[in-house]
């Protein structure tokens, strides 16, 4: 019964991955055709640029989620004092503390899981690319476009190298791989990419914690979890990287580099108040002759503007005035009293 159940789960997972295989093969195939005209066909660099193109396309699509992730992180930082007060009040009652914390999240409109969305949404793409390259290593095309053009796999993708390393190969080959003097080009390139991938992730998280988090957010349980993740995820990258193909490592290096650059731009231009990055931003605005307080106020008004509420008042003369109170402007709409309707005969009759 168990083998049948596992077989059914495997078929279900495969059916879910099939559209992703098709999409990835389509993007890789057309990106390869384009870069072949620029760099030349059947080279490792051409396929690397095709993978970079795929990565950039995925990250551009995920930009709205990245912005939501940053906003959620800021909101989580802003409510840290309230969370600390709840911990002091209900610290002995873990169940009540959990209930009040969830209530606070709901009231403030924040989610502690929003920061994981971009990473979680990339995981299926990661697995699909892994499977496409794993099949290519054995000369088997996977994905609709590559199946229609098998020569791209059998004659190119499965054979090309970058710095002497097979793009479809990976670090772990079994046996004596751990012995450095037995490493080949594939092991050296994979090792460098794994270290770069882990370092980029570490620098990105360190940048966020040191530049864009207030001092109050660096203490407490949430801060301890973030510090743990700062070292845990790079360690996981080092552990998993040995079984990942060179091409997939290229994807993750490009993705982490994109995240680092995107985060740097956001922190530099729109930092969280009360952080070192915000102080640097204020100094730059003052040097440019701009008022940082006014800029911050305009941003708050833009993101927190509520729908206008209308109030109707009647003056002593019977004239109704409708006042619309907005956060930025007040306007008055005057409704003048209209004369009563008259019949045609009444309008023609002479006035007395």
N, C-alpha and C positions, 0 to 999 in steps of 0.2 A: 504493500500500500504506500509506504514511504517513497520508494523510487518513482511510483506513478505520480505522487503529489509533487515531488521535486521536478519531474519532467513537465508537469502542467505549469508550474511556476516559471520554469525556464522558457517555455513556449510563450507565456504571457509577457515576460520581460523582453523576449526577442521581438514580439509584435509591437511593443511600445518603442523599441529602439530602431525599428526599421525606418520610420519617417526621418529620424535624426541621421541615420546612415545615408539616406538619400539626399538630405539637405547638405550634409558635410561633403559628400562626394561631388555634389553639384557645384558648391562654392570652390572646393579645391580644384576641380577639373577646369572650370572657367578661369580661375585665378592663375592656374598653371599655364593655360593657353596664352593669357595676357603677358605674364612674365617671361614666357618663352620668346616672345617677340622682342623683349627688352634685353634680357640676359642671355638667352639661348636655351634650347631644349635639352632635356636629359642631364641636368646638372643638379647637384644638391642645393645650391643657392636658389635655383628657380623654385624648388619645392619648399624651401624654407620661407621664401617670400610669399608663396601661396598660403602657407600656414599662418604667417603673420597677417596676411589679408583677412583670413578667416577670423583670427583673434580680434582684429580691429573692428570688423563688422559686428561681432558678438558684443564687444564692449560698448560700441556706439548704441546698439539696441538697448543695452542695460543702463544707459546714462540716467533715465528717469528714476530707476530703482536705486542707483548710487546716490542721487540727490536725496531721495527719501531716506536712505540709510544714514546719511550725514545729519539730516534734520532730526531723525529719531535719536541719534547719538547725542545731539545737542540738547534735545528735550530731556533725555535721561540724565544728562549732567545738570540741567537746570532744576530738576526735582530731587537732587541728592539731599539737600537740607531737609525736605519733607520726609524722605525715606529714613533719614537718620533719626528724625523725631519719632516716626512710627516704631523704629527699632528700640528706641529708649522707652517708649510707652508700652509696647506689647512684646518686648524681648523675651519674657518668660512664657508667653502663650504663642507658640509657633503657628498654630492653626489660625488664630485671630490675626496675627501679623501677616500671614499669607493672604487672608481675605482683604485686609485693609490695603495691602500693597497692590493687589489686583484692582481694587476700587480706585486707588490713586492713579494707576495706569490708565484706567478707563476715563476718569475725569480729565486727565491731562492729555489724553489722546496719544499716548506713546506705547510702544511695544518693545520689550527687550530682545525680541527675535528679529526685528526688522533689519538689523545690521548683518544678519546671516543670509538675507535673501539673494544678493548678487552671487555669493559663493554657492549657495544651494542650487540656483538656477543654472550655474555653469557646470555642475557635476554631471548631469546627463550628457552635455556636449563633450565633456572630458572623456567619459566612458565610451561615447560613440566614436570619437577620434581615436581613442586607444584601440578599439576593436577594428576600425578601418585599417590602421597601421599594422596591427598584429596580423591581420589577414594578408596585408600586402607583403609582410616579411616572408610569408610562405608562397608568394606569387599568386594569391587568391584575391580577386577584386571583390569589394563589398560596398554596397551603395548603388543606387540605380544608375548614376552617370558612369561610374567606373566599371560597372558590369557591362554597360553598352559600349564602353571603350576599354576593353581589358588590356590593350597594349600599353596604356599609361601605367599599369601596375606591373605587368610581366616584364616589360622592356625598360621601365624607367624607375618608378617609385620603389620597387623592391631591390633595386641595384645601386641607386645613387648614394653618394657619400658627401659628407661635409667635414672638412679637416681630416679626411681619412676614415671617419666613422660612418657606418651605415645609418641612414636616417630612420630606417625601420628597426634598427637594433637597439639593445638596451644594455645597461651596465652588467646585470647579473647573468652570467653564462654558466653558473654552476662550477663545481670542481674547485679549482684554486683561484677563483676570482679575487679573493681577499688578499692574495699575495701581490704586492705592488709591482714587483719585477716581472710578473706575468701579464700585466695589463697591456692591452692593445689600444689603438686609437679610439675605438668605441667606448672603452672604459674611461679613458682620460677625458674625452669630450663630455660623456655623461656625468662624470664626477664634477667637472667644472660647472655644468649647467645646474646640477642639483645644488651646489654651493651658492651659485648666483641666485637661483630661485628662492632658496631659504633666506639668504641675506636680504633680498629685496622685500620679502614679507616682514622680516624683523624690523628693517628700517622704516617701512610704512607704518607699522604699529607703534614703533618708538616715536616717530614724528607726530603721530596723533596724540599720544599721551603726554609728550613733553611740550608741545606747542599749542594744542587746541583743547586742553582740558584744564579747568580751574583747579586751584589747589585743593578745594573741598572735595573734588571728585577723585582725588588720588588716595583717599583713605576710605576704609569701610569694606564690606564684603564684595561689592561690585568691583571696586578697584583691585582687590586681591584676585578676583577671577580674571580681570583683564591682564594683570601682570602674569598670571599663570599661562594665559593664552599666548602672551608675548613670546614665551619660550617653548610652549607645547607644540604650536603649529609648525615652527621651523624644524623641530625635532621629528615631527610626523613626516614632513617633506623629505628629510634626510633618510628616514626609514623606508618610505614608499618609493622614493625616486629610483632606487636600484632596479626596480622591476618595470619601469616606465620607459617607453621608446624615446629615442632622441627627438623625434618629431613632436611628441606630446610634451616633452620637457621644453621645447621651443615655444609651444603654445603657452605654457604656464609662465615662463620667463617673460614673454611679451605681455601677458595679462597682468602680472605683478608690476612690471615697469609702467604700464598704462595706469594702474591704480595709484602708484606712487606719484606720477606726474599730475594726475587728475586731482588727487588729494592736496598736493602742494599748491596748485592753482586756487582751489577752493579755500584753503586755510589762509593763503596770502591775501585774497581779495574779499573774503566774507568770513572772518574768524568769529569764534564764540566770545562774547563779552566776558571780561574777567580772566582772560588767558594771556600768556606771553605773546602769542601771535596777535592778539587784539591790541596790545600795547605797541607792538611794532607797526601795526596798521595805522594806529592813531598818529604816530610820529611821521609816517609817510604822508598822511593826509594833511597834517599841519605844514610840512615842508612844501606841499603843493598849493598851499593857500586855501585849503578847503576845511570846513568845519566838521570834524568827525562826529560830534554829537548830533548835528542836524542830519547827517547821512544815516546814522543809526536810527534816529527817530523816524525818518522817512521809510526805512526798511521795515521797522516795526509796524508802522501804519499800513504799509502795503500788505504785509502778511497777516495782520490781525484785524483788518477792517471788518466790522459787522454790518449786516443789512440795516439800512436806515429805518428808523421808526417814525411814523407820522403821527402828529398830534393835531387835533382839530379844536379850535377855540372860536367862540362866538362873541363878538363885541357888542356894546350897548346899542349900536345902531342896527344890529341884525345882520352884519356882514360876517361871514365865516372865513376864518383864516386857517390854512393847513400848514403847519410848520414841520419840515422834514429835518431831523437832527442827524447829521452824519459826523464821522470822526474828523473829517477834514473841512467840511463846509456846511453852512446852514442856509437853507433857502426857504422862502415863503411863497406859497401859492394862494392867491386870493380868489375866493369864489364869491362873486358879487351876487346880491339878491336880484332875482329875475322877476319881472312883472307877471301878474296873473294872466292866464290865457283868457281872451275875449272872443265872443262870437263876431261874425261879420256884421250883423245888425248893430251890435253895441259899438263897434268901431266906427260905423257910419253915422250914428246918432250924434246930434250936436251936444257939446259939453255945456252943462248948466253952471 
